[in-house]
C-alpha cells in the first residue's frame, strides 16, 4: 500500500488561485492541477466584493459544471485545524491570527464554511470553502450575473480590482468554465459595448474615475 505523499491541500477554483493571501503563501509548497469533484457555478453574490458574482460548489448538483482547479499543497508541519483556520481567515479577510475557525452550530448563507475531501488526488485531506445557498439569488441567470458584475466594477471593488469582471477574467485564464460562464461573459460584452473582458474593464474603469461620486455609493 502506497502512502500519500502529502497530508493536506487546499482546493482552489476561484480567486485563491491568483491570490491565496500571505498566510497560505507561507505554508504552500506545491500545486497540483485537477478537476473539482463537484459542480461549481457563479452562484454567490459577495458583499465584500460589492455584489460581484463568485464561484461556489453547488451541493445539490442542480447547475454548474465540474471544472479546472488547483490544489495548493500545504507543508506537513501545518495541522488540519490550523489549515482550516488559515483558509477561513483568508476568506473572511481577517488579519488576527489568533482567530480560529469553528464550525457554526446553525450556519446561514453568511457563514464561510470549510468542506473536506478524503484521499483526493493522493492527498490525505483536501479542504475547500463552501457556502449555504443565498435563497434570494437562487434564480439568477447569466444576464443577472452580468448586471451584478458591472455594478461591482463601478464601486469600491473596482477601484481595489476585486470586482466581478476581473474575477471572471481570472477564472477564464485558468480554464474554469461553468454552465453559465460563456453566456455571462457575452452579456457583459453586450451591455458594455466591448469585444473582450479586458476592454470592458478598461472602459468601465475610465467611466468610474470620471464619475467617482455617483458611481461609488458603496465606498
C-alpha positions as CSV (number, residue, x, y, z in Angstrom):
1,X,0.0,0.0,0.0
2,X,1.5,3.4,-1.1
3,X,1.3,6.1,1.5
4,X,0.0,9.5,0.4
5,X,2.8,11.9,-0.4
6,X,1.1,14.9,1.2
7,X,-1.2,15.3,4.1
8,X,-3.1,18.5,3.5
9,X,-4.1,20.5,0.4
10,X,-6.5,23.4,-0.3
11,X,-8.7,23.1,-3.3
12,X,-8.7,26.4,-5.3
13,X,-11.2,27.0,-8.1
14,X,-11.6,30.8,-7.9
15,X,-9.6,33.8,-6.6
16,X,-7.5,31.5,-4.4
17,X,-5.5,30.5,-7.5
18,X,-4.3,34.0,-8.2
19,X,-4.5,35.5,-4.7
20,X,-4.1,32.9,-1.9
21,X,-3.0,35.5,0.7
22,X,0.2,35.8,2.7
23,X,-0.7,33.1,5.3
24,X,-1.3,30.5,2.7
25,X,1.7,31.5,0.7
26,X,3.9,30.9,3.8
27,X,2.8,27.3,4.0
28,X,2.2,26.4,0.4
29,X,4.9,24.0,-1.0
30,X,3.5,22.9,-4.3
31,X,0.5,22.9,-6.7
32,X,-1.4,20.1,-8.4
33,X,-3.8,20.7,-11.3
34,X,-7.1,18.8,-11.1
35,X,-10.8,18.9,-11.7
36,X,-13.3,19.7,-9.0
37,X,-15.1,16.6,-7.7
38,X,-18.3,18.6,-7.6
39,X,-20.1,21.1,-9.8
40,X,-19.1,24.8,-9.5
41,X,-21.0,27.9,-10.6
42,X,-21.1,31.7,-10.4
43,X,-23.9,31.4,-7.8
44,X,-23.0,33.6,-4.9
45,X,-23.2,37.4,-4.6
46,X,-20.3,38.6,-2.5
47,X,-20.9,41.6,-0.3
48,X,-17.1,42.0,0.3
49,X,-16.7,42.5,-3.5
50,X,-19.6,45.0,-3.8
51,X,-22.0,42.3,-5.0
52,X,-19.7,40.6,-7.5
53,X,-20.7,37.1,-8.5
54,X,-18.3,34.4,-7.2
55,X,-17.8,30.7,-7.7
56,X,-19.1,28.2,-5.2
57,X,-19.7,24.5,-5.0
58,X,-23.2,23.5,-5.9
59,X,-24.1,21.0,-3.2
60,X,-27.2,19.6,-4.9
61,X,-25.6,19.5,-8.4
62,X,-28.6,21.4,-9.8
63,X,-26.4,23.7,-12.0
64,X,-22.8,24.3,-12.8
65,X,-20.0,22.0,-14.0
66,X,-17.0,20.2,-12.7
67,X,-14.2,22.4,-13.8
68,X,-10.5,23.0,-13.7
69,X,-8.9,23.6,-10.3
70,X,-5.6,23.6,-8.4
71,X,-4.7,22.0,-5.1
72,X,-2.4,24.2,-3.0
73,X,-0.3,21.7,-1.2
74,X,0.5,22.6,2.4
75,X,3.6,21.7,4.3
76,X,3.4,18.7,6.7
77,X,4.2,20.9,9.7
78,X,0.8,22.6,9.5
79,X,-2.1,20.8,11.2
80,X,-5.5,20.3,9.6
81,X,-7.1,22.6,12.2
82,X,-4.6,25.3,11.5
83,X,-5.0,25.0,7.7
84,X,-8.8,25.4,8.1
85,X,-8.3,28.5,10.2
86,X,-5.9,30.0,7.8
87,X,-8.2,29.4,4.9
88,X,-11.2,30.7,6.9
89,X,-9.3,33.9,7.8
90,X,-8.3,34.4,4.2
91,X,-11.9,34.1,3.0
92,X,-13.2,36.3,5.9
93,X,-10.4,39.0,5.4
94,X,-9.3,38.5,9.0
95,X,-5.8,39.6,9.9
96,X,-5.7,38.5,13.5
97,X,-4.0,35.1,13.5
98,X,-5.5,34.2,16.9
99,X,-8.9,33.9,15.4
100,X,-9.8,30.3,14.6
101,X,-12.4,28.6,12.5
102,X,-15.2,27.0,14.5
103,X,-18.0,25.1,12.7
104,X,-21.1,27.1,13.4
105,X,-24.0,25.2,15.1
106,X,-26.6,26.9,13.0
107,X,-24.9,28.1,9.8
108,X,-26.5,30.6,7.4
109,X,-25.6,31.7,4.0
110,X,-23.5,34.4,5.6
111,X,-21.1,31.9,7.1
112,X,-17.9,30.8,5.4
113,X,-17.8,27.0,5.9
114,X,-14.9,24.6,5.3
115,X,-15.5,21.3,3.5
116,X,-13.2,18.3,3.4
117,X,-12.3,15.7,0.8
118,X,-10.5,12.5,1.8
119,X,-7.8,10.9,-0.2
120,X,-8.3,13.3,-3.1
121,X,-5.5,13.4,-5.7
122,X,-3.3,11.3,-3.5
123,X,-3.6,13.8,-0.6
124,X,-5.0,12.7,2.8
125,X,-7.2,15.7,3.3
126,X,-8.1,18.5,0.9
127,X,-10.1,21.4,2.3
128,X,-12.2,24.0,0.4
129,X,-14.6,26.8,1.1
130,X,-18.3,26.3,0.8
131,X,-21.5,28.3,1.5
132,X,-25.1,27.6,2.0
133,X,-27.3,28.9,-0.8
134,X,-28.5,32.5,-0.7
135,X,-32.2,32.0,-1.2
136,X,-32.7,35.4,-2.6
137,X,-30.3,34.7,-5.5
138,X,-31.2,31.2,-6.5
139,X,-33.0,32.2,-9.7
140,X,-30.1,34.2,-11.1
141,X,-29.3,33.7,-14.8
142,X,-26.3,34.9,-16.8
143,X,-27.8,38.3,-17.5
144,X,-28.4,38.9,-13.8
145,X,-24.8,37.9,-13.2
146,X,-23.6,40.5,-15.7
147,X,-25.6,43.2,-14.1
148,X,-24.0,42.4,-10.7
149,X,-20.5,42.3,-12.2
150,X,-20.9,45.7,-13.8
151,X,-22.3,47.2,-10.6
152,X,-19.3,45.9,-8.7
153,X,-16.7,47.3,-11.0
154,X,-18.4,50.7,-10.7
155,X,-18.0,50.6,-7.0
156,X,-15.2,50.3,-4.4
157,X,-14.4,46.8,-5.6
158,X,-13.5,48.1,-9.0
159,X,-11.0,50.6,-7.5
160,X,-9.5,47.7,-5.5
161,X,-9.5,45.4,-8.5
162,X,-11.8,42.9,-6.7
163,X,-14.8,43.3,-9.0
164,X,-16.8,40.6,-10.7
165,X,-15.4,41.2,-14.2
166,X,-11.8,40.8,-13.1
167,X,-12.9,37.7,-11.1
168,X,-14.5,36.2,-14.3
169,X,-11.4,37.1,-16.4
170,X,-9.1,35.4,-13.9
171,X,-11.3,32.3,-13.9
172,X,-11.3,32.2,-17.7
173,X,-7.5,32.5,-17.6
174,X,-7.2,29.3,-15.6
175,X,-9.7,27.4,-17.9
176,X,-12.5,27.5,-15.4
177,X,-15.7,27.1,-17.5
178,X,-19.1,26.7,-15.9
179,X,-22.6,26.2,-17.3
180,X,-23.2,30.0,-17.2
181,X,-19.7,31.5,-17.8
182,X,-19.8,31.9,-21.6
183,X,-23.2,33.4,-21.7
184,X,-22.4,35.5,-18.6
185,X,-19.3,36.9,-20.4
186,X,-21.3,37.6,-23.5
187,X,-23.9,39.7,-21.6
188,X,-21.1,41.8,-20.1
189,X,-19.7,42.5,-23.5
190,X,-23.1,43.3,-24.9
191,X,-24.0,45.6,-22.1
192,X,-20.7,47.4,-22.2
193,X,-20.3,47.6,-26.0
194,X,-17.0,45.8,-25.9
195,X,-15.3,42.8,-27.5
196,X,-13.2,41.4,-24.7
197,X,-13.4,41.4,-20.9
198,X,-10.1,43.3,-20.7
199,X,-11.7,46.0,-22.9
200,X,-14.8,46.1,-20.7
201,X,-12.6,46.5,-17.6
202,X,-10.6,49.4,-19.2
203,X,-13.8,51.1,-20.4
204,X,-15.6,50.8,-17.0
205,X,-12.6,51.8,-15.0
206,X,-12.4,55.0,-17.0
207,X,-16.1,55.7,-16.5
208,X,-15.8,55.1,-12.8
209,X,-12.9,57.5,-12.5
210,X,-14.8,60.2,-14.4
211,X,-17.9,60.0,-12.2
212,X,-16.5,58.9,-8.7
213,X,-19.3,60.5,-6.6
214,X,-22.2,58.9,-8.4
215,X,-20.7,55.5,-9.1
216,X,-19.1,54.8,-5.7
217,X,-22.1,54.7,-3.4
218,X,-20.6,51.8,-1.5
219,X,-17.3,53.5,-0.7
